[in-house]
């Protein structure tokens, strides 16, 4: 970065000092923390949202009228993640899932040190929980489950994959990607035949009940808020980290680009999976020293 006087090494030390001194902290994560797990950032140039307008394909009223649009986009994303993690065009053995990376694991280490109490995430990938984070607030919901839009009966993500594989019976693997764009497929609840909607928050829907209030409470109760992998562009989630300033706390921001550099007390620029383990190691030295 070209900011005068910036040093990643000094910023890592400053972040470690703040975390080591703090009685507790909250982490706030966005898409950038999961990119190293093979999950593309929707908003980045060339990302999914440059192909699929989210205000159409991820809009609640559109979903109610034309659910196949969301499931076209959702399957393309699932296929991209599957292929990025070593999968093939044959889905019968299941979809390869993204795995937690070093950044997710570093947050778990901060939890085990007694420092990190709550992870607030904009992500819908469940990687924090799979890494071992215990207190996770998913402010945009999760893809791990889905519900019948008529009865609210819940199913696991595996049921959606099962239906997709069944619908492809007899079709060649070579047409998988092109079929996604034209087959109009929609998963349905086996008992009710109602359309299945993932438990994510679409545009035009309220955030999950209590999620935002719980986020505010966590941040206001923490002297340090660590933001990882988000430009903080999506309202109302982008209001949350700034709350730490209300209590004169320390706002640490880690991003690949310089997003958040002007509002952070301590700014770290680099890959989350590289920088965060360095911060954790420095915190450990201070606590053991």
Residue pairs with C-beta under 8 A, 6 or more apart in sequence:
1 258
1 261
1 269
3 258
3 261
6 267
6 269
8 268
8 269
8 270
8 275
11 266
11 267
11 268
12 268
12 275
12 278
12 279
12 282
13 282
14 266
15 226
15 252
15 266
15 268
15 279
15 282
16 279
16 282
16 283
16 285
16 286
17 286
18 224
18 250
18 252
18 265
18 266
19 25
19 110
19 115
19 224
19 226
19 252
19 279
19 283
20 283
20 286
20 287
22 115
22 222
22 223
22 224
22 250
23 223
24 115
24 116
24 117
24 221
24 222
24 223
24 224
25 110
25 115
25 116
25 117
25 222
25 223
25 224
25 225
25 226
26 116
26 117
26 118
26 119
26 120
26 218
26 219
26 221
26 222
26 224
26 225
26 226
26 244
27 107
27 110
27 116
27 118
27 119
27 120
27 225
27 226
27 227
27 228
28 119
28 120
28 121
28 215
28 219
28 225
28 226
28 227
28 228
28 230
28 240
28 241
29 107
29 119
29 120
29 121
29 122
29 123
29 128
29 227
29 228
29 229
29 230
30 121
30 122
30 123
30 227
30 228
30 229
30 230
30 231
30 232
31 39
31 41
31 42
31 43
31 44
31 122
31 123
31 229
31 230
32 41
32 228
32 229
32 230
32 255
32 256
32 272
33 101
33 103
33 104
33 123
33 127
33 228
33 229
33 272
34 98
34 101
34 123
34 125
34 127
34 229
35 41
35 229
35 256
36 101
36 102
36 103
36 271
36 272
36 273
37 98
37 99
37 100
37 101
37 104
37 125
37 127
38 81
38 84
38 85
38 98
39 81
39 84
39 98
39 123
39 125
39 127
40 47
40 48
40 77
40 80
40 81
40 84
41 47
42 48
42 49
42 54
43 49
43 231
43 233
48 73
48 76
48 77
48 80
52 58
52 72
52 73
52 76
54 203
55 203
56 62
56 69
57 69
57 70
57 72
57 73
58 70
58 73
58 202
58 203
59 202
59 203
59 204
60 202
60 203
60 204
60 205
61 204
62 69
62 70
63 69
63 70
63 197
63 202
64 149
67 186
67 195
67 197
68 184
68 185
68 186
70 197
70 202
71 185
71 186
71 187
72 180
72 181
74 143
74 198
75 164
75 180
75 185
76 177
76 180
76 181
78 95
79 95
79 176
79 177
79 180
81 95
81 96
81 97
81 98
82 91
82 95
82 96
82 97
83 96
84 98
85 96
85 97
85 98
85 99
86 96
87 95
87 96
88 173
89 173
89 174
89 176
89 177
90 173
91 161
91 164
91 165
91 168
91 176
92 165
94 161
95 161
98 125
98 127
99 127
99 130
100 127
100 128
100 130
100 131
101 127
101 272
101 273
102 272
102 273
102 274
102 276
102 277
103 228
103 229
103 272
103 273
103 276
103 277
104 127
104 128
104 130
104 131
104 133
105 131
105 132
105 277
106 276
106 277
106 279
106 280
107 116
107 119
107 128
107 131
107 133
107 228
107 276
108 131
108 132
108 133
109 280
109 284
110 116
110 280
110 283
111 117
111 132
111 133
111 134
113 283
113 284
113 287
115 283
116 226
117 135
117 218
117 221
117 222
118 135
118 136
118 137
118 218
118 222
119 128
119 133
119 135
119 136
119 137
120 136
120 137
120 139
120 215
120 218
120 219
120 240
121 128
121 136
121 137
121 138
121 139
121 140
122 139
122 140
122 230
122 234
122 237
123 138
123 140
124 138
124 140
124 141
124 142
124 143
124 198
124 200
125 143
126 142
126 143
126 144
128 136
129 136
137 211
137 214
137 215
137 218
138 208
138 211
139 201
139 207
139 208
139 211
139 212
139 215
139 237
139 240
140 200
140 201
140 207
140 237
141 198
141 199
141 200
141 201
141 208
142 198
142 199
142 200
143 157
143 198
143 199
143 200
144 156
144 157
144 199
145 154
145 155
145 156
145 157
145 198
145 199
146 154
146 155
146 157
146 159
146 160
146 187
146 196
146 197
146 198
146 199
147 153
147 154
147 155
147 196
147 197
147 199
148 155
148 188
148 189
148 192
148 194
148 195
148 196
149 194
149 195
149 196
149 197
150 192
150 194
150 195
151 189
151 192
151 194
153 189
153 191
153 192
153 194
154 199
155 189
155 190
155 196
159 187
159 190
159 196
160 187
160 196
163 187
163 188
164 185
164 187
167 183
167 185
168 176
168 179
171 179
186 195
186 196
187 195
187 196
188 194
188 195
188 196
189 195
189 196
201 207
201 208
207 236
212 236
212 237
212 240
215 237
215 240
216 240
216 243
219 225
219 240
219 241
219 243
219 244
220 243
220 244
220 246
220 247
222 244
222 249
223 244
223 247
223 249
223 250
224 244
224 249
224 250
224 252
225 241
225 243
225 244
225 249
225 250
225 251
225 252
226 252
226 253
226 254
227 241
227 251
227 252
227 253
227 254
227 255
227 260
227 264
228 254
228 255
228 272
228 276
229 254
229 255
229 256
229 272
230 255
230 259
231 255
231 257
231 259
231 260
232 238
232 241
232 259
232 260
241 251
241 253
242 251
242 263
244 250
244 251
245 251
250 265
250 266
251 263
251 264
251 265
251 266
252 264
252 265
252 266
252 267
252 268
253 259
253 260
253 261
253 263
253 264
253 266
253 267
253 268
254 267
254 268
254 269
254 270
254 272
254 275
254 276
255 261
255 268
255 269
256 269
256 270
256 271
256 272
257 269
258 267
258 269
260 267
261 267
261 269
268 275
268 279
